[in-house]
């Protein structure tokens, strides 16, 4: 037995040495997948270079490996590759990204190569783009309030440093504007700086990318931003690796350099579509709507790369954006996302139609980490009860509106009329704000009380006597 | 690492590895793959081939890599030191991994589940002497494992014989020799560690009927849809409806001796939250920290998918181990849907024929096997113990007609359906009073009658009847508005809304409200039914609803959950008296 062991160990060592070997010819090319036969034993998820007839190398990754055939997913597309002319090199290691702080202020493609004409930045270290799961015992529970200056977020769905809070939007809704506004305005109370933004664009249009670049430029923040762009006309397969590259840089900046990193990823729906494309090509058994069964695990691999770590200064806050196909929140992409992320900001087309910006739907939006980041010492002592009361009242407004649409507004009771007024104020004054309006948390909370004053005090079950005295009655006397 | 090579890798597809040249491997045998020794399990054998499910990330594994056999099925180490520990899905202690590999979990690292260095003060069972005939499961001695748990060191359930050595009282490490049993197949040396395969239920003497409620301190559960000790319940709900919050609340306040909390494919921060919060919270019964009775299993969504599949079995096996020592254990599985999805993913990778929505055809069998490990039993050691399973289900799109929810419903007897609408209105716990049910109600009635008399069942039925009536009335209101209803009917709606606000809603963050004793629950329920009866009579006498609502005691009812602590239930007498007086006065005016 020991001899057999040694033989095997020798075999494995030899295999590592074979990583430089080049194979000429592919046995099949199907979409972004290249099938190579008769190779040495190749490792799962190993990095691959496919060289086309012109000698240009394209990067890829091993998706399936066996004795007979190796399936390679080529990130830069397979157009122009020929079956006899393709040379394949297996690199014996997994895909890494050279990262450094100098990448801030630059623009890259999905694989981390400069797109801005500048030279490739000198890397401090190479990191595996697939990341590694954070040990749950190493995590620090996030509880630092981030002020975004947007009332519907700060007041009702508070963003916490280290949180992953997606925006569930639809086509034609102003999710890009909101994401850019958050990226510009986000700050901690007490004003700690050391922040950076890592922006990953998957399959977005050129003008959207330009919108973000300009928006960062205008805010004078471009030096703190690294952009990873895989635009709509880039090979769809590149989208699979784009968020991983971005998160790898974010992890370096946060955990090695101590920066507070905000990662904006748009549009996750395009990412999932690429995943489905590959899965279908490989003939995998689909689960819902043709998406692969591992969509949940795959998304989790991305979203869970956020948070804070004990004893480390930096943090990663994620703001993924996804467009719900047909505004359907039960579609697999928003659905699985919602199960992984810590809440969601949901956009409502109807509010957008009425000219309310940001059109944040009051009820389905949620921030799970809010409970531990607000209240005395963090925002203001009345915040938890106030938010809960606003939710409850607004939820009743929805009922009253339904009723009014059946029996007519005139038939409503006087109390219900008051609720209608409250709803109107809440949407027009509290939720609605300018695209560069930066409200302080105090201002947001005061506006909330302003709205509650339209209701009789007996209706406010969720706020305490003291809070009523201080904010509801108190101001009225003045 | 074992040197026995059982085969070679043929194909790698995610966590599933096909092996070739397999001669001498057993089904469900634990194996190590490749140079880095990734942990895996043989799940299929055919000819000279085998399928291995690997519990770690398989990046870099290549064909021809060796597969080493261990000769054992995937088993747990059971012994003192489990309580208060956080494990991953295959019982690797995460805190130890943190020391070994830093903040990220590297592949191929191994750590023993039980700390080998720690000394435990072992006290041999009195009445045992050399020559005593010991049955499987008999108690050998005791160890104070945590301030609230006394660990009973037992003979493993698959062993028995004549005691020929028993260590005297003293401090021992878990792997030190503490007893010797002479059995038919020779002398067996026992330590405080025993091993048990995670996929086999541990044997018991017999099962008992479930007649004792598992008190959770959550009013909507204990009063409306109670769970029995040894019972099973499913909590389905879309995202954001509060599954995890409900599980946490039960894990904190329920009256079992031990909690096994399985975070299966869920968020990393949620486990961190538990780790931060539990040590600080005090168990209202023992007065000790909650962590002193809790075992955590964390297999977060980004950790390998096959370990997620194993994590629920790991959890329930740990629970059975403590049940066998005579404890009541509650297993929280959050979420069983992630476990089912792991089954689906692995089944897909093995290219099995799918049944509904891509799930394998054996999904219902697996769900049934899991929930059947719950029960209230007579243990081999001659004690009573129970395992209750509380499984969260995450139906895609919040649609309860999907396969996991539907199959789970077949095998559990209690169902707490979470409602999106309630959650949107921030009514927590968002357990729907219309969709939920408990089949234990009748079985538990005698227990309640013995404790508090017949009032409980009666009041509960009354209020459930009103809630049903309210649904019909609300349909009318939707069409014609509330003004069209007479006061007597509007009072039904009014009372139900009061019941929801004052009783069903429970704040997990309020120091008084987060946990209610059954006495408090009953008194609250009785006050609300008193208001119902008196109010109804008053309205018949001509009192208007508006006036009735303004009675000061009614306003107090809304806030009684916050104002009356658990240890001051006599306050409810005064509140009831004030309510009666207030309504008396009103009636006097209208008379």
Interface residues (C-beta under 8 A of the other chain):
Chain A: X1 X2 X4 X5 X8 X9 X11 X12 X15 X41 X42 X43 X44 X45 X46 X64 X65 X66 X67 X94 X130 X131 X132 X133 X134 X135 X136 X137 X138 X139 X140 X141 X142 X162 X255 X284 X285 X286 X287 X288 X292 X293 X294 X296 X297 X300 X301 X303 X304 X305 X307 X309 X310 X312 X329 X330 X331 X332 X335 X336 X338 X339 X340 X342 X343 X344 X363 X364 X366 X368 X369 X371 X372 X384 X388 X391 X392 X395 X396 X402 X403 X406 X407 X411 X412 X413 X458 X461
Chain B: X3 X4 X5 X9 X10 X11 X12 X13 X14 X18 X20 X34 X35 X57 X58 X59 X60 X61 X62 X63 X64 X65 X66 X86 X94 X95 X97 X98 X101 X102 X103 X104 X105 X106 X238 X239 X240 X263 X265 X267 X268 X269 X271 X272 X273 X275 X276 X298 X300 X301 X302 X303 X305 X338 X341 X344 X345 X348 X351 X354 X357 X358 X394 X396 X397 X398 X399 X424 X425 X426 X477 X478 X479 X480 X481 X482 X483 X501 X509 X555 X558 X559
